[in-house]
Amino acid sequence: MLTNLSIANYALIEKLEMKPCPGLNMITGETGAGKSIMLGAVGLLLGNRADTKSLYNEAEKCIIEGVFEVENYGLKSFFEEEELDYEPFCIIRREISPTGKSRAFVNDTPVKLDTLKVLGKTLMDIHSQHENLLLGASSYQLSLLDAFAQTGKIKSQYTLQFQEYTVLQKKVRLLEKEMTSLQQEADYNQFQLEELSSLNLTEGEQTELESEEEILNHAEEIKARALEALKLLDNEQMGAIQMLGSARHHFNFLSKFGKTFEDLDQRFQSMLIELKDILESLSAEEQATEVDFEKSEWVRERLSKIYQLQKKHGVQSDKALIELTSHLADKVFRADHLEEELAGLKSQLEKAEKTMHSTAEQLSKKRTAVFTGFSQEIQQLLAQLGMENAKVDIYRKAVPASESGIDEIDILFSANKGVGTQPIGQVASGGEFSRLMFAIKYIMADKMALPTLIFDEIDTGVSGEVALQMVRMMQKIAENHQVICISHLPQVAAKGEKHYFVYKDNSAKKTVSKIKLLDEEERLVEIAKMISGSNPSASAYENAKELLGN
């Protein structure tokens, strides 16, 4: 339950703090005084989106903090899953900076809004006019019925099965799409693969062929130049080798006369050895070089085929062609074996669908089993709230499996005797809607482990004995839940254990909304004003005393 709420720099609130009691708390005040503003602030604690326009002072940070007692609500596992510190008293804080940045904290640990929303749903239920609109939605009605039927366990089981089914369904669709695409491309891919495979290309071959082609194209000139060089090096009379051989003797003689000549002799000997080695290598290359027109043509044709395929496939190297060959081989292989994989996946999908539908049928039976009990309980409560002829029916329509099951629910309502039930949104007036919603909340209070319920003017459109009966039911709810009720009726406001008054303070340059916990005398005055206006009469005070006394 909420033990402390503090709001700073939000809308018309400069600073506000309240400490609601565990039972029934009443909040009253003039229209526009700031009651709805407080609800907006509480909504931020529950994960609603923030807006910088809501800052009271645009130059300062807005801070909203709520302290919740959570010890008895089984939330320890949630805190562990979210890696949050667990304490019996949980502190939730929202901060909105002047720049628009919003941050959320649980026990001083930053959290995402999604985490805050999940936690908020377990801590507090806020009734508002927006929720009245939601009551007409089938999905909301179904969630109410699930709470009444206590379908949580089987619904969680179904949800997991549905998610598994949808994942498999998506995989099957993608595989079917891939299969169609591969089958359409099968012949072309096979042709391309055969064309590339027939080349039997090896990595680096293109570079070797290009080098070989260069040699074959200039073979005659290469041999001629090589022979001329050999002749100049190894001519018996005037060759460089022979002439250097004669010089060798002179270097050998000079080496005896000091270190310098010795080094020169060694360098000369090394050069002579290297030159002879060059001569041998050049001779070998000259003999290996052949003018082979047939081979030259073969190399040219193979390179031409490589270049054509590179141009065709938009690549620049033999490595890329080899990778493409491998990729096409995989596609052809996959096309040949995809049917088998698809059959296996469809078998899994069929089993998942059967399991899901079996659970969906169980979920549906559990829901339909409470239709009568749900309708009767609401009708009994509405009778207590002055609607003796009210009738509630539940219409179920079977629909294809979705995340919520195979049921579409429509709660039908009639407030008058002899008038057939129709969809809620078409027949309920404001007061009827309020009573119907309150009856639902009353039933749900025992079905849902919510520490705190907030009623925002749920007594709209009711008065007199009906209002008294409604507040008695609130008191009943408050025996096991914390209830905070924003009311405009004196009959309702008088029955709270604590009574807070929201008002506007216009003493400064800017209007400020404030809240005050009323003492007994102040409460008497406020109830009297709610009865007869700003200047209550003596009879209004007597009526107020009677209401408070009761």
Beta strands, then each sheet from edge to edge (+ up, - down):
strand 1: 2-10
strand 2: 13-18
strand 3: 24-29
strand 4: 62-69
strand 5: 89-96
strand 6: 102-106
strand 7: 109-111
strand 8: 124-127
strand 9: 391-402
strand 10: 405-414
strand 11: 422-423
strand 12: 452-456
strand 13: 482-486
strand 14: 498-505
strand 15: 512-517
sheet 1: 2+ 1- 4+ 5- 6+ 7-
sheet 2: 8+ 12+ 13+ 3+ 14+ 15-
sheet 3: 9+ 10- 11+
end
